[in-house]
């Protein structure tokens, strides 16, 4: 017989507040920590994923293992 596990979390924030955190580079790095950190170019300081035009080149981001060792980089387009 299969076993089903369910886990729920109660978040004391509105959906808009959560979304603003999720699409911000600080929120992305919070989710990746402590194993990986994603770099963000200075020209994008203060911007979020919601602020960029869809379908255009956004940036090249390095993914740093433990926040310091370059592991790989990604060219980030938004589709």
DSSP file (Angstrom, degrees, kcal/mol; ACC not computed):
  #  RESIDUE AA STRUCTURE BP1 BP2  ACC     N-H-->O    O-->H-N    N-H-->O    O-->H-N    TCO  KAPPA ALPHA  PHI   PSI    X-CA   Y-CA   Z-CA
    1    1 A X              0   0    0      0, 0.0     2,-0.0     0, 0.0     0, 0.0   0.000 360.0 360.0 360.0 129.8    0.0    0.0    0.0
    2    2 A X        -     0   0    0      1,-0.1     2,-0.5     2,-0.0     0, 0.0  -0.334 360.0-137.5 -67.9 148.0    1.5    3.4   -1.0
    3    3 A X        -     0   0    0     -2,-0.0     2,-0.5     2,-0.0    -1,-0.1  -0.907  13.1-158.1-106.8 132.6    2.3    5.9    1.7
    4    4 A X        -     0   0    0     -2,-0.5     2,-0.4     2,-0.0    -2,-0.0  -0.950   5.2-167.1-114.0 127.2    1.4    9.6    1.3
    5    5 A X        -     0   0    0     -2,-0.5     2,-0.4     2,-0.0    -2,-0.0  -0.910   3.1-169.1-110.7 140.3    3.1   12.3    3.2
    6    6 A X        -     0   0    0     -2,-0.4     2,-0.4     2,-0.0    -2,-0.0  -0.993   3.7-174.3-130.6 136.9    1.8   15.8    3.3
    7    7 A X        -     0   0    0     -2,-0.4     2,-0.4     2,-0.0    -2,-0.0  -0.997   4.2-169.6-131.7 134.2    3.6   18.9    4.7
    8    8 A X        -     0   0    0     -2,-0.4     2,-0.4     2,-0.0    -2,-0.0  -0.923   5.2-160.5-123.3 148.7    2.2   22.3    5.1
    9    9 A X        -     0   0    0     -2,-0.4     2,-0.6     2,-0.0    -2,-0.0  -0.987  10.9-145.0-126.5 138.5    3.8   25.7    5.9
   10   10 A X        -     0   0    0     -2,-0.4     2,-0.5     2,-0.0    -2,-0.0  -0.914  16.1-162.7-103.0 122.8    2.0   28.7    7.2
   11   11 A X        -     0   0    0     -2,-0.6     2,-1.4     2,-0.1     7,-0.1  -0.915  13.8-148.7-109.7 124.6    3.5   31.9    5.8
   12   12 A X        +     0   0    0     -2,-0.5     2,-0.3     2,-0.0    -2,-0.0  -0.365  69.9  82.6 -91.0  58.8    2.7   35.1    7.6
   13   13 A X  S    S-     0   0    0     -2,-1.4    -2,-0.1     4,-0.0     2,-0.1  -0.977  81.2-101.7-151.4 158.5    2.9   37.3    4.5
   14   14 A X     >  -     0   0    0     -2,-0.3     4,-2.3     1,-0.1     5,-0.2  -0.368  36.9-108.8 -77.3 163.7    0.7   38.2    1.7
   15   15 A X  H  > S+     0   0    0      1,-0.2     4,-2.6     2,-0.2     5,-0.2   0.893 121.0  53.0 -58.6 -41.2    1.0   36.6   -1.7
   16   16 A X  H  > S+     0   0    0      2,-0.2     4,-2.3     1,-0.2    -1,-0.2   0.900 108.4  49.6 -62.3 -41.6    2.4   39.9   -3.1
   17   17 A X  H  > S+     0   0    0      2,-0.2     4,-1.4     1,-0.2    -2,-0.2   0.906 112.3  47.5 -64.9 -41.8    5.0   40.1   -0.4
   18   18 A X  H  X S+     0   0    0     -4,-2.3     4,-2.4     2,-0.2     3,-0.2   0.929 111.6  50.5 -64.9 -45.0    6.1   36.5   -1.0
   19   19 A X  H  X S+     0   0    0     -4,-2.6     4,-2.1     1,-0.2    -2,-0.2   0.912 106.4  54.8 -60.6 -43.5    6.3   37.1   -4.8
   20   20 A X  H  < S+     0   0    0     -4,-2.3     4,-0.3     1,-0.2    -1,-0.2   0.857 112.3  44.7 -58.9 -35.2    8.4   40.3   -4.3
   21   21 A X  H >< S+     0   0    0     -4,-1.4     3,-0.7    -3,-0.2     6,-0.4   0.892 110.6  53.1 -74.4 -41.1   10.9   38.2   -2.3
   22   22 A X  H 3< S+     0   0    0     -4,-2.4    -2,-0.2     1,-0.2    -1,-0.2   0.847 111.7  44.1 -66.0 -36.2   11.0   35.2   -4.7
   23   23 A X  T 3< S+     0   0    0     -4,-2.1    26,-2.0    -5,-0.2     2,-0.3   0.469  95.3  93.2 -91.0  -1.6   11.8   37.3   -7.8
   24   24 A X  B X> S-A   48   0A   0     -3,-0.7     4,-2.2    -4,-0.3     3,-0.7  -0.714  82.6-123.9 -91.0 141.3   14.4   39.5   -6.2
   25   25 A X  H 3> S+     0   0    0     22,-0.6     4,-2.7    -2,-0.3     5,-0.2   0.847 112.4  56.5 -52.5 -36.4   18.1   38.3   -6.4
   26   26 A X  H 3> S+     0   0    0      1,-0.2     4,-1.8     2,-0.2    -1,-0.2   0.901 108.7  46.7 -62.3 -39.5   18.4   38.4   -2.6
   27   27 A X  H <> S+     0   0    0     -3,-0.7     4,-1.8    -6,-0.4    -2,-0.2   0.883 111.2  51.2 -68.9 -39.1   15.5   36.0   -2.4
   28   28 A X  H  X S+     0   0    0     -4,-2.2     4,-1.6     1,-0.2    -2,-0.2   0.937 112.2  46.3 -62.8 -46.8   16.9   33.7   -5.1
   29   29 A X  H  X S+     0   0    0     -4,-2.7     4,-1.8     1,-0.2    -1,-0.2   0.828 107.3  58.2 -66.8 -31.1   20.3   33.6   -3.3
   30   30 A X  H  < S+     0   0    0     -4,-1.8    -1,-0.2    -5,-0.2    -2,-0.2   0.910 107.8  47.1 -62.1 -41.3   18.5   32.9    0.0
   31   31 A X  H  < S+     0   0    0     -4,-1.8    -2,-0.2     1,-0.2    -1,-0.2   0.841 114.5  46.3 -69.0 -33.5   17.0   29.8   -1.5
   32   32 A X  H >X S+     0   0    0     -4,-1.6     4,-1.4    -5,-0.1     3,-0.8   0.743  96.3 144.7 -80.6 -24.1   20.3   28.6   -3.0
   33   33 A X  T 3<  +     0   0    0     -4,-1.8     4,-0.1     1,-0.3    -3,-0.0  -0.201  50.4  14.9 -64.7 152.8   22.3   29.2    0.2
   34   34 A X  T 34 S+     0   0    0      0, 0.0    -1,-0.3     0, 0.0    -2,-0.1  -0.980 128.6  41.5 -93.6   3.3   24.6   28.0    1.7
   35   35 A X  T <4 S+     0   0    0     -3,-0.8    31,-4.1     1,-0.2    32,-0.4   0.840 119.0  22.4 -83.0 -33.7   25.8   25.8   -1.1
   36   36 A X  E  <  -B   65   0B   0     -4,-1.4     2,-0.4    29,-0.3    29,-0.2  -0.976  55.7-167.5-137.0 146.2   25.5   28.2   -4.1
   37   37 A X  E     -B   64   0B   0     27,-1.5    27,-3.2    -2,-0.3     2,-0.5  -0.999  15.2-145.0-130.8 137.5   25.3   31.9   -4.7
   38   38 A X  E     -B   63   0B   0     -2,-0.4    25,-0.2    25,-0.2     2,-0.2  -0.866  16.0-134.7-102.3 130.7   24.3   33.5   -8.0
   39   39 A X        -     0   0    0     23,-2.6     2,-0.4    -2,-0.5    -2,-0.0  -0.507  14.8-161.3 -81.4 154.5   26.0   36.7   -9.1
   40   40 A X        -     0   0    0     -2,-0.2    21,-0.1    21,-0.1     5,-0.1  -0.994  24.3-113.8-135.5 127.0   24.0   39.6  -10.4
   41   41 A X    >   -     0   0    0     -2,-0.4     3,-1.9     1,-0.1     4,-0.1  -0.229  25.1-118.6 -59.7 148.5   25.6   42.4  -12.5
   42   42 A X  G >  S+     0   0    0      1,-0.3     3,-2.2     2,-0.2    -1,-0.1   0.825 110.8  68.0 -56.7 -33.9   25.6   45.9  -10.9
   43   43 A X  G 3  S+     0   0    0      1,-0.3    -1,-0.3     3,-0.0    -2,-0.1   0.701 100.0  51.2 -63.1 -16.2   23.5   47.3  -13.7
   44   44 A X  G X  S+     0   0    0     -3,-1.9     3,-2.5     3,-0.1    -1,-0.3   0.339  77.4 136.2-101.5   5.8   20.7   45.1  -12.4
   45   45 A X  T <  S+     0   0    0     -3,-2.2     3,-0.1     1,-0.3    -3,-0.0  -0.295  76.2  15.1 -54.2 131.7   20.9   46.3   -8.8
   46   46 A X  T 3  S+     0   0    0      1,-0.3    -1,-0.3     0, 0.0     2,-0.2   0.355 104.9 112.1  85.6  -6.5   17.4   47.0   -7.4
   47   47 A X    <   -     0   0    0     -3,-2.5   -22,-0.6     2,-0.0    -1,-0.3  -0.612  47.7-160.1 -98.5 160.7   15.7   45.1  -10.3
   48   48 A X  B >   -A   24   0A   0     -2,-0.2     3,-1.5   -24,-0.1     4,-0.4  -0.748  40.9 -93.2-125.9 175.9   13.8   41.9  -10.1
   49   49 A X  G >  S+     0   0    0    -26,-2.0     3,-1.1     1,-0.3   -25,-0.1   0.845 124.8  60.8 -58.7 -33.5   12.8   39.3  -12.7
   50   50 A X  G 3  S+     0   0    0      1,-0.2    -1,-0.3   -27,-0.1   -26,-0.1   0.692  97.1  61.0 -66.9 -18.1    9.5   41.2  -13.0
   51   51 A X  G <  S+     0   0    0     -3,-1.5     2,-0.2     2,-0.1    -1,-0.2   0.574  87.6  85.8 -88.5  -9.8   11.4   44.3  -14.2
   52   52 A X  S <  S-     0   0    0     -3,-1.1     2,-0.3    -4,-0.4     6,-0.1  -0.629  83.1-106.4 -98.9 153.7   13.0   42.9  -17.3
   53   53 A X    >   -     0   0    0     -2,-0.2     3,-1.3     4,-0.1    25,-0.3  -0.568  40.5-112.2 -76.0 131.9   11.6   42.6  -20.8
   54   54 A X  T 3  S+     0   0    0     -2,-0.3    25,-0.2     1,-0.2     3,-0.1  -0.348  95.4  20.9 -63.8 141.3   10.6   39.1  -21.8
   55   55 A X  T 3  S+     0   0    0     23,-4.1     2,-0.3     1,-0.3    -1,-0.2   0.456  98.4 108.0  84.1   2.0   12.6   37.5  -24.6
   56   56 A X  S <  S-     0   0    0     -3,-1.3    22,-1.3    22,-0.2    -1,-0.3  -0.785  79.6 -92.0-112.0 158.2   15.7   39.6  -24.3
   57   57 A X  E     + C   0  77B   0     -2,-0.3    20,-0.2    20,-0.2    -4,-0.1  -0.436  41.4 178.5 -62.1 132.8   19.2   38.9  -22.9
   58   58 A X  E     -     0   0B   0     18,-1.9     2,-0.3     1,-0.4    19,-0.2   0.844  47.1 -57.7-104.1 -56.7   19.3   39.8  -19.3
   59   59 A X  E     - C   0  76B   0     17,-1.1    17,-3.6     2,-0.0     2,-0.5  -0.980  39.5-100.3-172.1 174.5   22.8   39.0  -18.0
   60   60 A X  E     - C   0  75B   0     -2,-0.3     2,-0.4    15,-0.3    15,-0.2  -0.985  40.2-165.3-112.4 125.9   25.4   36.3  -17.5
   61   61 A X  E     - C   0  74B   0     13,-2.8    13,-2.6    -2,-0.5     2,-0.4  -0.930  11.9-142.0-117.7 135.2   25.5   35.0  -13.9
   62   62 A X  E     - C   0  73B   0     -2,-0.4   -23,-2.6    11,-0.2     2,-0.6  -0.732  10.4-144.2 -88.7 141.8   28.1   33.0  -12.2
   63   63 A X  E     -BC  38  72B   0      9,-3.3     8,-2.8    -2,-0.4     9,-1.2  -0.946  18.6-157.1-105.8 117.3   27.1   30.3   -9.8
   64   64 A X  E >   -BC  37  70B   0    -27,-3.2     3,-1.8    -2,-0.6   -27,-1.5  -0.848  13.1-130.7-105.2 120.6   29.6   30.2   -7.0
   65   65 A X  E >> S-BC  36  69B   0      4,-3.5     4,-2.3    -2,-0.6     3,-1.8  -0.521  95.6  -3.8 -69.0 127.9   30.0   27.0   -4.9
   66   66 A X  T 34 S-     0   0    0    -31,-4.1    -1,-0.3    -2,-0.3   -30,-0.2   0.721 127.6 -71.2  56.1  23.4   29.8   27.9   -1.2
   67   67 A X  T <4 S+     0   0    0     -3,-1.8    -1,-0.3   -32,-0.4    -2,-0.2   0.402 131.9  52.3  82.4  -2.6   29.6   31.5   -2.3
   68   68 A X  T <4 S+     0   0    0     -3,-1.8     2,-0.6     1,-0.2    -2,-0.2   0.651  81.6  79.0-135.2 -32.1   33.2   31.7   -3.5
   69   69 A X  E  < S-C   65   0B   0     -4,-2.3    -4,-3.5     1,-0.0     2,-0.2  -0.757  77.2-125.2 -91.7 116.2   34.3   29.0   -6.0
   70   70 A X  E     +C   64   0B   0     -2,-0.6    -6,-0.2    -6,-0.3     3,-0.1  -0.406  37.7 167.3 -60.1 121.9   33.1   29.6   -9.6
   71   71 A X  E     -     0   0B   0     -8,-2.8     2,-0.3     1,-0.5    -1,-0.2   0.811  59.3 -33.9-103.4 -45.6   31.3   26.4  -10.5
   72   72 A X  E     -C   63   0B   0     -9,-1.2    -9,-3.3     2,-0.0    -1,-0.5  -0.963  52.5-132.1-164.3 169.0   29.5   27.4  -13.8
   73   73 A X  E     -C   62   0B   0     -2,-0.3     2,-0.4   -11,-0.3   -11,-0.2  -0.958  13.0-155.8-132.2 157.6   27.9   30.4  -15.4
   74   74 A X  E     -C   61   0B   0    -13,-2.6   -13,-2.8    -2,-0.3     2,-0.6  -0.991  17.7-133.9-131.9 137.8   24.6   30.8  -17.2
   75   75 A X  E     -C   60   0B   0     -2,-0.4     2,-0.9   -15,-0.2   -15,-0.3  -0.840  32.1-145.5 -85.1 123.6   23.4   33.3  -19.8
   76   76 A X  E     +C   59   0B   0    -17,-3.6   -18,-1.9    -2,-0.6   -17,-1.1  -0.795  26.1 169.3-104.2 100.8   20.1   34.3  -18.5
   77   77 A X  E     -C   57   0B   0     -2,-0.9     2,-0.6   -20,-0.2   -20,-0.2  -0.786  29.0-134.3 -97.5 153.4   17.4   35.1  -21.0
   78   78 A X              0   0    0    -22,-1.3   -23,-4.1    -2,-0.3   -22,-0.2  -0.938 360.0 360.0-106.6 126.7   13.8   35.6  -19.9
   79   79 A X              0   0    0     -2,-0.6    -1,-0.1   -25,-0.2   -25,-0.1   0.385 360.0 360.0-108.8 360.0   11.3   33.7  -22.0
